[in-house]
Amino acid sequence: MERNLLKFIWKNSRLKQVWLLFVIVASMPFYFLSLEIPKQIVNGPIQGGGFDANDETQPFLRLSLPFGEAMFGREIELFGGLQLDRIEMLVALCLLFMAFVVLNGWFKLYTNTYKGKLGEEILRQLRYTLLDRVLRYRVARFRNLKGAEVASVIKDEVEPLGEFVGDAYSLPLFLGGQAITGLLFLFLQSVYFGLLTIAIVAFQIWLIPRMRRKLILLGRQRQLQARKLAGQVAETVDMAPDIHVNDMSNYTRARHFGLLQNILDIRFELYQRKFTVKYVNNLLMQFLSFLFYLLGGYFVIIGRLDIGQLVAVIAAYKDLPGPIKGLIDYDQIRLMNEARYEQTIDSFRDDGLIAPELQNMPQQAVPRLETGYDLDHVKLDDETGRTVLENVRLHVRLGDWLAIVTQGDDAARAAASVFAGALVRLVLPTSGSILLDGKPLDDHPESLTGRRIGYADSNNYFPSGTIRDNLLMVLKNRPTDEKQRGSTSKRPTTGGMVNHVPPSADADWIDYKDLGIDDKAGLDAHVARVLDVAGLTRQIQDLGLRGTVDPAKNREFSDKIVEVRREFRENAASLGVEGIVQSFHPDLFNSQATVGENLLFGTALDPSWAPSEFPRNPTILAILERNGLRAAIQEMGQRIAEARIELFGDLAPDSKIFETVADVTYEEIVRLKEIVARLKMAERQEPQRQEVAPEGKKGPQKLSDRDEVFRLAFDYCEAQSRFGVLDAETEAKILAARNDLRQEIAGMADAPVFFHDPDRYNPTASVLDNILLGRISSTVADGKEKVLAAVQELVARTGISDGLLHAGLSFEMGNGGRRLSDQQRQKLHVARAILKKPDVIVFNEVLGAMDSGGRREIMSRLLDGPLPDEPDFRPGFVVVLLDDDLAERFDRVLTYSNGAFVETRRDEPQSSEMVDAAK
């Protein structure tokens, strides 16, 4: 990267900078005229200069040929002008002055807008260049890199450079032009004033930059401390579990506060010096103003200067401090931005970057591998620089199945892991050579190694997004549209430098032809086969059962779910779940559902109609009052609160019972004790008083104690809690209130509730709830597991597996993929390695989160044929095994013994080949 900021800006925007300079130069004559016209207004029509008689006129806008007398010996008149009297001249000159003011304002508007756009373009280019360098880092660099610090530099630290880019060349010319124009005008009015101004300005230019040198050093320190703070905050987020487990929160606060104090001290010193410089600068400019008024007034009094000249001088001086101060500030800004830019470049300096041509997007189809690996006298080091393998000589043919058995030996695991990483360029050999198809591995483009070699290790990180996004990410190598690929050719972006312009991320990046499939339907079938091999199909379908589906986008699937619901009810006995699920019926009270669910008999489309919001819902409260339920439910809530306090009130905070009972925590019991105590005290003091929630404020308000107890009843299920607070009479009243509520909502324009209907799909409920349309009995042992198994069996039988899998693939994985388990994330890594149909698959201690039986099951499926429906897909394998259960399935086996790898061939069991190796 170009180290000098001004050179970087010029190389990337020279054409636009030249145009900007041209516009600024063109604006200078108009700026000069805007200074000249006030003088003519005062000396001419106002004081009467040239208007000796009342009816005398003078020419307005008279034009003559420049230098006509010198060339032709006489003045050549081009336009005689308009003859105007004194009043007309005053109006004309004022209008002309206003026209120049508007024109100069337009020049400023145009140049500022143009500079802003130019600055953002160069800022985009700089950020893209920095991101490009990050993508070209070797993997070893990332191990010592803090992502938050890199993000801080690219996002925040280079932001001020965008504001400077447009001013880099144009601002000194613009301000310098205005300053020179103003000084020239002053000289034309009075040589003394011109010399005086130059003296004061020269002193400023000498003094102010010297006072500001310390500001540059402080700015660098502040930038480094802010970058360190970003990295430290990111570390805190990543290690939050360790902080809480080990009581390190107070020490962490102390670390943060110490860093924040350092930033405060630096910024305070910056402010002190900054405003001191501003004070001195303003003092010098006001001192010059003092001299102008003193000496100018004196010259007017003695007759050496007329009043028009003095007014013009003061007007010119009024505009002069801005350009002079701007030039001084520009020098400071330039130095600070150059320091910021150089510091940024130093942060991203790396002599071992991947060559850019290795990451170029290929324009032709990527060839398949032909021969395999050849390792010759290879020496490999681990992350600490310790040599783990040396003098390795090995040939791995394309179709070989090579296993490296570590047998729990730490030295063997380290050597095998580094060896597997070297095969995919995650580790670079210290010496020797690794050839792939007869060419050094490091010389192959990523387009070949990334598509023809599959790799998975124990890394469990995934970016936020859906399972589908993360799964298909490895297939997005280049846009399939020729026009999109054409946009990657080099073309000018900011006018000067020719830059690499990436295609749109919204293009279709998946090459179906390379995968041997025809369209998106073929891709979906391919994904389903891969997930089945990786052992993820059932788990993703389970996620699909818990997800929601929009029937407007997938009407066929939602209609099939309604059919599955009917079949589930009709075949409950044959499925082994008869009596386990109590279905919702409009005329029956569901004992496995809560009071709120029975009353609403549906799901809320509007959050204010959720059962937890019933105490705030005036329609619900009115219906309860009409059906004689409000007092009964209030009493029910009181009894529930007292029963919970009686059962759990004496337990210790760390009691295991709180872990086994759903929706009951120690904090909740403490809160209930306080609420019940306050209610009893209020009852004794004012038996007739009823607490109400405060009114008159918009938005949800905090519930009163009575309403908190009132809400408890709506979350109560008699079959689960068995407090005996719900009787048949109350159930009947709830059913009556349900019918009343249904009629009330039927009259609304936009229904806030989707009522349970056996013939309709509920878009707000999960797929599983739509199939069951009821609640699983809490009295049946293993009832939930039996129902899920029955649903899965029914799903497979009714042919909605693909739709369910599709719904599960839309599951959001969360930051880092943390919403999935370790096992699921490792299986997803395996699936991604198979999905792109590589020629060689390298597994580096993958599936370590699973037990040996689970690992053996998945690896057996892989070795039996990664994709059973595609017999032509038979990749080679290099697998670092965590145990030796599967070693007999491989053609070649490497074991680590006495500091060396010993190779055994399956077809030559009596012979062994030594692979030179050492720790």
SETORSE-391206 format. One record per residue (C-alpha): x, y, z. Coordinates in steps of 0.25 Angstrom, whole numbers, padded with zeros to 4 digits, always signed. Layout:
XYZ
...
***
This chain:
+0000+0000+0000
+0004+0014-0003
+0010+0020+0010
+0008+0035+0008
-0006+0039+0009
-0006+0050-0001
+0000+0041-0011
-0011+0030-0008
-0021+0041-0010
-0015+0046-0023
-0014+0032-0029
-0028+0029-0026
-0035+0042-0030
-0025+0051-0039
-0036+0053-0050
-0046+0058-0040
-0036+0066-0032
-0032+0073-0045
-0046+0077-0048
-0048+0082-0033
-0036+0090-0034
-0041+0096-0048
-0055+0100-0041
-0048+0106-0029
-0039+0115-0038
-0051+0119-0047
-0058+0124-0034
-0046+0133-0030
-0050+0145-0039
-0064+0145-0034
-0059+0145-0020
-0050+0157-0023
-0062+0165-0029
-0070+0162-0017
-0060+0170-0009
-0059+0181-0019
-0073+0184-0021
-0076+0189-0007
-0065+0199-0009
-0072+0204-0022
-0085+0205-0015
-0080+0214-0004
-0071+0223-0012
-0081+0224-0024
-0096+0225-0021
-0095+0226-0006
-0084+0237-0006
-0088+0243-0019
-0075+0240-0026
-0076+0244-0041
-0090+0249-0039
-0088+0264-0037
-0101+0268-0043
-0115+0262-0039
-0118+0257-0053
-0104+0252-0057
-0102+0237-0061
-0091+0227-0061
-0089+0215-0069
-0092+0201-0063
-0085+0188-0067
-0076+0196-0077
-0066+0186-0083
-0053+0189-0091
-0043+0180-0097
-0032+0177-0087
-0018+0183-0090
-0024+0190-0102
-0016+0203-0100
-0003+0195-0099
-0006+0187-0112
-0014+0198-0120
-0010+0211-0113
-0024+0214-0110
-0035+0208-0101
-0044+0198-0109
-0058+0198-0104
-0066+0185-0105
-0079+0189-0098
-0083+0204-0094
-0091+0199-0083
-0104+0204-0077
-0105+0219-0074
-0111+0220-0059
-0114+0231-0050
-0110+0231-0035
-0122+0223-0030
-0122+0213-0041
-0107+0211-0040
-0109+0208-0025
-0119+0198-0028
-0111+0192-0039
-0099+0191-0031
-0106+0185-0019
-0113+0174-0028
-0099+0171-0035
-0093+0169-0021
-0105+0160-0017
-0103+0152-0030
-0088+0150-0027
-0092+0146-0013
-0101+0135-0018
-0091+0131-0029
-0080+0130-0018
-0089+0122-0009
-0093+0113-0021
-0078+0110-0023
-0076+0106-0008
-0089+0097-0009
-0084+0090-0021
-0069+0089-0017
-0073+0084-0003
-0083+0074-0008
-0073+0069-0019
-0062+0068-0008
-0072+0060+0001
-0075+0050-0010
-0060+0049-0013
-0056+0047+0001
-0066+0035+0003
-0062+0029-0010
-0047+0029-0005
-0051+0024+0009
-0059+0013+0002
-0046+0009-0006
-0037+0010+0006
-0046+0001+0015
-0048-0009+0003
-0033-0009+0002
-0031-0012+0017
-0041-0023+0017
-0035-0029+0004
-0021-0029+0012
-0028-0036+0024
-0034-0047+0014
-0020-0049+0009
-0014-0051+0023
-0008-0064+0026
-0015-0073+0036
-0004-0071+0046
-0006-0056+0046
-0020-0058+0050
-0016-0066+0063
-0010-0053+0069
-0020-0043+0063
-0032-0037+0071
-0044-0036+0062
-0049-0024+0070
-0037-0016+0068
-0037-0019+0053
-0052-0015+0052
-0049-0002+0060
-0038+0002+0051
-0046+0000+0038
-0059+0005+0044
-0055+0017+0052
-0040+0021+0051
-0040+0023+0036
-0054+0030+0037
-0047+0044+0038
-0039+0042+0026
-0052+0042+0017
-0054+0056+0022
-0040+0060+0018
-0039+0054+0005
-0047+0065-0002
-0039+0076+0004
-0026+0069+0002
-0022+0078-0010
-0034+0087-0012
-0035+0093+0001
-0021+0099+0002
-0023+0105-0012
-0037+0110-0009
-0033+0116+0004
-0020+0121-0001
-0027+0127-0013
-0036+0134-0004
-0025+0139+0005
-0016+0144-0007
-0029+0151-0013
-0032+0157+0000
-0017+0162+0002
-0016+0167-0012
-0029+0175-0010
-0023+0180+0003
-0010+0184-0004
-0018+0191-0014
-0025+0200-0004
-0013+0202+0005
+0001+0197+0004
+0003+0199+0019
-0009+0190+0023
-0004+0180+0013
+0009+0179+0020
+0003+0179+0034
-0006+0168+0030
+0006+0160+0024
+0014+0162+0037
+0003+0157+0046
+0000+0145+0038
+0014+0141+0036
+0016+0141+0051
+0003+0132+0052
+0008+0123+0042
+0021+0121+0049
+0016+0120+0063
+0003+0112+0063
+0008+0100+0056
+0019+0099+0066
+0009+0100+0077
+0001+0088+0071
+0012+0078+0069
+0009+0072+0083
-0005+0070+0078
-0001+0060+0067
+0006+0051+0078
-0006+0052+0087
-0015+0048+0075
-0007+0036+0072
-0007+0032+0087
-0022+0034+0088
-0024+0025+0075
-0015+0014+0081
-0023+0014+0094
-0036+0014+0087
-0032+0002+0079
-0027-0005+0091
-0041-0002+0098
-0048-0008+0086
-0040-0021+0087
-0041-0022+0102
-0057-0020+0102
-0057-0031+0091
-0049-0040+0100
-0058-0037+0112
-0070-0042+0103
-0063-0054+0099
-0059-0059+0113
-0072-0055+0120
-0074-0069+0125
-0060-0070+0131
-0062-0056+0137
-0074-0060+0145
-0069-0074+0148
-0056-0069+0154
-0061-0056+0161
-0053-0047+0152
-0064-0037+0149
-0058-0026+0158
-0044-0028+0153
-0049-0027+0139
-0056-0014+0143
-0043-0009+0149
-0035-0012+0136
-0046-0005+0127
-0046+0007+0137
-0031+0008+0136
-0031+0009+0121
-0043+0019+0121
-0035+0028+0131
-0023+0027+0121
-0032+0032+0110
-0038+0043+0119
-0024+0048+0122
-0020+0048+0108
-0033+0055+0103
-0032+0065+0114
-0018+0069+0110
-0023+0070+0096
-0034+0079+0100
-0025+0088+0108
-0014+0090+0097
-0025+0091+0086
-0032+0102+0092
-0019+0109+0096
-0015+0109+0082
-0029+0114+0078
-0028+0125+0088
-0015+0130+0083
-0019+0130+0069
-0032+0138+0071
-0024+0148+0080
-0014+0150+0068
-0026+0152+0058
-0033+0162+0068
-0020+0169+0070
-0019+0172+0055
-0034+0176+0055
-0030+0186+0066
-0019+0192+0058
-0028+0193+0046
-0038+0201+0053
-0027+0210+0060
-0018+0213+0048
-0030+0213+0038
-0038+0223+0046
-0025+0231+0048
-0023+0231+0032
-0037+0235+0030
-0036+0246+0039
-0023+0252+0033
-0029+0250+0019
-0019+0239+0014
-0030+0229+0013
-0045+0231+0009
-0056+0225+0016
-0060+0215+0005
-0046+0210+0005
-0047+0208+0020
-0060+0200+0019
-0054+0192+0007
-0042+0189+0016
-0050+0185+0028
-0059+0176+0019
-0047+0169+0013
-0041+0167+0026
-0054+0162+0032
-0053+0150+0022
-0038+0149+0023
-0037+0142+0037
-0045+0130+0031
-0036+0126+0020
-0023+0129+0028
-0028+0121+0040
-0033+0110+0030
-0019+0109+0024
-0013+0108+0038
-0024+0098+0042
-0022+0090+0029
-0007+0088+0032
-0011+0082+0046
-0022+0074+0040
-0012+0069+0029
-0001+0065+0039
-0011+0058+0048
-0018+0050+0037
-0004+0046+0031
+0000+0041+0045
-0014+0033+0045
-0012+0028+0032
+0003+0023+0034
-0002+0017+0047
-0013+0010+0040
-0003+0005+0029
+0006+0000+0040
-0005-0008+0046
-0008-0015+0034
+0006-0017+0029
+0010-0032+0026
+0021-0037+0018
+0015-0051+0017
+0002-0047+0010
-0005-0057+0000
-0002-0052-0014
-0014-0045-0020
-0014-0054-0032
-0016-0066-0024
-0030-0061-0020
-0034-0056-0033
-0048-0061-0038
-0046-0071-0049
-0052-0068-0063
-0052-0083-0067
-0056-0096-0060
-0047-0101-0049
-0040-0114-0053
-0041-0126-0044
-0028-0132-0037
-0021-0143-0044
-0009-0149-0036
-0009-0144-0021
+0001-0140-0011
+0016-0141-0011
+0023-0137+0002
+0039-0136+0001
+0047-0134+0013
+0036-0125+0019
+0038-0119+0033
+0026-0114+0040
+0026-0105+0053
+0014-0103+0062
+0008-0089+0067
+0019-0088+0077
+0030-0090+0067
+0033-0104+0072
+0037-0114+0061
+0027-0126+0061
+0030-0132+0048
+0043-0132+0040
+0049-0139+0028
+0035-0144+0024
+0035-0151+0011
+0021-0156+0006
+0013-0158-0006
-0003-0158-0005
-0010-0163-0017
-0023-0156-0021
-0031-0168-0017
-0024-0172-0005
-0031-0174+0009
-0020-0169+0019
-0023-0170+0034
-0014-0164+0045
-0016-0171+0058
-0012-0162+0070
-0017-0172+0081
-0018-0161+0091
-0003-0157+0090
-0002-0142+0091
+0011-0142+0083
+0004-0150+0072
-0008-0141+0072
+0000-0129+0071
+0008-0135+0059
-0004-0140+0052
-0012-0127+0054
-0001-0119+0048
+0001-0129+0037
-0014-0128+0033
-0013-0113+0034
-0001-0113+0024
-0009-0121+0014
-0019-0109+0013
-0009-0098+0014
-0013-0094+0028
+0001-0097+0032
+0013-0094+0024
+0025-0103+0024
+0038-0098+0030
+0046-0105+0019
+0044-0115+0009
+0033-0115-0001
+0018-0120-0002
+0014-0122-0017
-0001-0124-0021
-0002-0129-0035
+0013-0127-0037
+0012-0112-0034
+0016-0105-0021
+0003-0105-0012
+0005-0090-0009
+0005-0087-0023
-0009-0092-0026
-0020-0082-0026
-0030-0083-0015
-0041-0085-0026
-0034-0099-0028
-0031-0103-0013
-0044-0097-0008
-0053-0105-0017
-0045-0118-0019
-0040-0120-0005
-0051-0122+0007
-0046-0119+0021
-0052-0120+0034
-0046-0119+0048
-0051-0117+0063
-0054-0102+0060
-0068-0099+0064
-0069-0084+0060
-0080-0080+0050
-0084-0066+0046
-0098-0062+0050
-0109-0066+0040
-0118-0078+0037
-0113-0092+0035
-0115-0091+0020
-0107-0078+0019
-0095-0085+0027
-0096-0098+0019
-0097-0092+0005
-0086-0082+0008
-0075-0091+0003
-0082-0092-0010
-0082-0077-0013
-0069-0077-0021
-0072-0068-0033
-0085-0062-0039
-0091-0071-0050
-0095-0059-0058
-0085-0055-0068
-0088-0041-0067
-0086-0041-0052
-0073-0048-0054
-0069-0037-0064
-0071-0027-0053
-0058-0032-0047
-0050-0027-0058
-0041-0015-0055
-0048-0002-0057
-0047+0012-0052
-0055+0015-0039
-0051+0029-0034
-0045+0035-0046
-0030+0032-0045
-0026+0018-0040
-0032+0006-0047
-0037-0003-0036
-0043-0017-0034
-0058-0016-0033
-0065-0028-0027
-0078-0033-0033
-0091-0032-0025
-0093-0041-0013
-0107-0042-0017
-0104-0049-0030
-0105-0064-0031
-0092-0070-0027
-0094-0085-0027
-0089-0092-0039
-0099-0103-0041
-0091-0109-0053
-0079-0111-0045
-0087-0119-0035
-0093-0127-0046
-0107-0123-0043
-0117-0115-0051
-0125-0105-0043
-0129-0101-0029
-0138-0113-0027
-0125-0122-0030
-0117-0114-0020
-0128-0116-0009
-0128-0131-0012
-0112-0131-0011
-0113-0123+0002
-0123-0133+0008
-0113-0145+0004
-0101-0138+0010
-0109-0135+0023
-0113-0149+0024
-0099-0154+0023
-0094-0144+0034
-0105-0149+0043
-0112-0135+0043
-0125-0138+0036
-0133-0142+0049
-0128-0131+0057
-0131-0120+0047
-0145-0126+0045
-0147-0124+0060
-0142-0110+0058
-0152-0109+0047
-0163-0114+0056
-0160-0103+0066
-0160-0092+0055
-0171-0085+0048
-0175-0085+0034
-0182-0074+0026
-0193-0080+0018
-0193-0069+0009
-0180-0073+0004
-0181-0088+0005
-0196-0091+0004
-0194-0105-0001
-0186-0109+0012
-0196-0102+0021
-0207-0110+0015
-0200-0123+0017
-0198-0119+0031
-0213-0118+0033
-0214-0132+0027
-0203-0138+0036
-0211-0132+0048
-0223-0140+0044
-0215-0153+0041
-0209-0151+0055
-0222-0150+0062
-0228-0162+0054
-0216-0171+0056
-0212-0167+0070
-0214-0182+0075
-0206-0188+0064
-0195-0177+0066
-0195-0181+0081
-0199-0167+0086
-0214-0169+0089
-0218-0161+0101
-0204-0154+0102
-0209-0141+0094
-0221-0134+0098
-0226-0126+0086
-0232-0112+0086
-0247-0113+0085
-0256-0100+0084
-0266-0105+0094
-0256-0112+0104
-0246-0108+0115
-0232-0113+0112
-0227-0117+0125
-0213-0118+0120
-0213-0103+0116
-0212-0091+0124
-0224-0083+0129
-0219-0072+0119
-0218-0081+0107
-0232-0087+0110
-0238-0073+0111
-0231-0068+0098
-0232-0081+0091
-0222-0077+0080
-0209-0069+0078
-0208-0054+0079
-0205-0047+0066
-0204-0034+0075
-0194-0035+0087
-0204-0027+0095
-0213-0039+0094
-0204-0049+0100
-0208-0056+0113
-0197-0049+0121
-0203-0035+0116
-0217-0039+0121
-0217-0030+0133
-0214-0018+0124
-0224-0022+0113
-0238-0014+0116
-0246-0023+0106
-0241-0036+0114
-0244-0029+0127
-0258-0025+0123
-0261-0039+0118
-0256-0045+0131
-0265-0035+0139
-0277-0039+0131
-0275-0054+0133
-0272-0052+0148
-0258-0057+0147
-0250-0045+0151
-0251-0047+0166
-0250-0062+0164
-0237-0061+0156
-0232-0050+0166
-0234-0060+0177
-0228-0071+0169
-0215-0063+0167
-0215-0060+0182
-0216-0075+0185
-0205-0079+0175
-0195-0069+0181
-0198-0074+0195
-0196-0088+0190
-0183-0086+0183
-0178-0078+0195
-0182-0090+0204
-0175-0100+0195
-0162-0093+0192
-0161-0081+0202
-0152-0088+0211
-0142-0094+0201
-0128-0089+0199
-0124-0081+0187
-0116-0092+0181
-0126-0103+0184
-0127-0113+0172
-0142-0113+0173
-0141-0099+0165
-0134-0106+0154
-0145-0117+0153
-0157-0109+0154
-0161-0101+0142
-0163-0086+0143
-0160-0085+0158
-0147-0078+0162
-0142-0073+0176
-0143-0059+0171
-0158-0061+0167
-0161-0067+0181
-0154-0055+0188
-0162-0045+0179
-0175-0053+0182
-0173-0052+0197
-0171-0037+0196
-0184-0035+0188
-0192-0044+0197
-0187-0037+0209
-0190-0023+0203
-0204-0027+0199
-0207-0033+0213
-0202-0020+0220
-0211-0012+0210
-0223-0020+0213
-0221-0018+0228
-0220-0003+0227
-0230+0000+0216
-0239-0013+0214
-0247-0006+0203
-0236+0000+0195
-0233-0006+0182
-0219-0004+0176
-0219+0000+0161
-0208+0002+0151
-0205+0017+0148
-0212+0023+0137
-0210+0035+0128
-0196+0030+0122
-0194+0024+0109
-0187+0011+0107
-0187-0002+0117
-0187+0002+0131
-0182-0006+0143
-0193-0015+0149
-0198-0012+0162
-0197-0023+0173
-0211-0028+0171
-0209-0029+0156
-0196-0037+0158
-0204-0047+0166
-0215-0046+0156
-0206-0050+0145
-0201-0062+0152
-0214-0069+0150
-0213-0068+0135
-0200-0076+0134
-0206-0087+0143
-0208-0101+0139
-0216-0110+0149
-0210-0123+0142
-0196-0118+0144
-0196-0111+0158
-0208-0118+0165
-0210-0107+0175
-0226-0110+0174
-0229-0095+0172
-0237-0098+0159
-0251-0104+0160
-0262-0108+0150
-0270-0096+0152
-0258-0087+0149
-0255-0095+0136
-0269-0094+0131
-0269-0079+0133
-0256-0078+0126
-0262-0086+0114
-0274-0075+0114
-0264-0064+0114
-0256-0071+0103
-0269-0070+0094
-0271-0056+0098
-0257-0052+0094
-0258-0059+0081
-0271-0051+0078
-0264-0038+0082
-0252-0040+0073
-0261-0045+0062
-0266-0030+0061
-0252-0024+0060
-0247-0020+0047
-0233-0026+0049
-0234-0038+0058
-0223-0038+0068
-0224-0053+0071
-0223-0065+0062
-0233-0075+0068
-0230-0090+0068
-0237-0097+0056
-0235-0111+0052
-0236-0108+0038
-0226-0096+0037
-0211-0094+0038
-0207-0084+0049
-0196-0076+0044
-0192-0071+0058
-0190-0085+0064
-0179-0094+0062
-0180-0106+0052
-0181-0116+0064
-0192-0108+0071
-0200-0108+0057
-0198-0123+0056
-0203-0126+0070
-0213-0114+0072
-0213-0118+0086
-0204-0120+0098
-0196-0132+0103
-0201-0138+0116
-0191-0136+0127
-0196-0149+0134
-0190-0158+0124
-0176-0163+0126
-0167-0160+0114
-0180-0154+0107
-0172-0143+0100
-0162-0153+0094
-0173-0162+0090
-0180-0151+0083
-0168-0146+0076
-0164-0160+0071
-0178-0161+0066
-0178-0148+0059
-0165-0151+0052
-0170-0165+0048
-0183-0158+0042
-0174-0147+0035
-0166-0158+0028
-0179-0166+0024
-0186-0154+0019
-0175-0148+0010
-0173-0134+0017
-0159-0137+0021
-0154-0128+0011
-0163-0117+0015
-0159-0119+0030
-0144-0119+0026
-0146-0106+0018
-0152-0100+0031
-0141-0105+0039
-0130-0099+0030
-0136-0086+0032
-0133-0087+0047
-0124-0075+0052
-0111-0080+0058
-0108-0068+0066
-0095-0061+0068
-0084-0071+0066
-0094-0082+0063
-0096-0083+0078
-0111-0087+0077
-0106-0100+0072
-0099-0110+0081
-0084-0114+0079
-0088-0127+0073
-0097-0120+0063
-0087-0110+0059
-0076-0121+0056
-0086-0129+0048
-0089-0116+0040
-0074-0115+0037
-0074-0129+0032
-0086-0126+0023
-0079-0114+0017
-0067-0122+0014
-0075-0132+0006
-0085-0122+0000
-0075-0116-0010
-0072-0131-0015
-0057-0129-0014
-0046-0139-0019
-0039-0140-0005
-0045-0138+0008
-0037-0135+0020
-0043-0137+0034
-0034-0132+0046
-0039-0138+0059
-0053-0134+0055
-0066-0139+0063
-0058-0139+0076
-0070-0134+0083
-0077-0148+0080
-0075-0161+0087
-0067-0172+0079
-0080-0179+0075
-0085-0166+0068
-0072-0163+0062
-0071-0177+0056
-0086-0177+0051
-0083-0164+0043
-0069-0168+0038
-0075-0181+0033
-0085-0175+0025
-0075-0166+0019
-0066-0177+0016
-0077-0186+0010
-0080-0175+0000
-0082-0160+0004
-0094-0159-0006
-0100-0172-0008
-0108-0167-0020
-0095-0162-0027
-0086-0174-0029
-0076-0166-0037
-0073-0157-0025
-0062-0165-0017
-0052-0155-0011
-0039-0158-0005
-0038-0157+0010
-0028-0152+0020
-0033-0154+0034
-0027-0151+0047
-0035-0161+0056
-0037-0159+0071
-0038-0174+0073
-0034-0186+0064
-0047-0193+0063
-0048-0189+0048
-0033-0191+0045
-0036-0204+0038
-0045-0197+0028
-0033-0189+0022
-0023-0193+0011
-0012-0187+0019
-0010-0184+0033
+0000-0175+0040
+0003-0177+0055
+0012-0169+0064
+0022-0177+0071
+0035-0173+0078
+0035-0159+0071
+0032-0165+0057
+0021-0168+0048
+0020-0182+0044
+0012-0185+0032
+0004-0198+0029
-0003-0202+0016
-0015-0211+0017
-0011-0219+0005
+0003-0221+0011
+0000-0224+0025
+0014-0230+0028
+0022-0218+0022
+0023-0204+0028
+0029-0192+0023
+0036-0182+0032
+0032-0167+0030
+0044-0159+0035
+0038-0150+0046
+0042-0144+0059
+0036-0136+0070
***
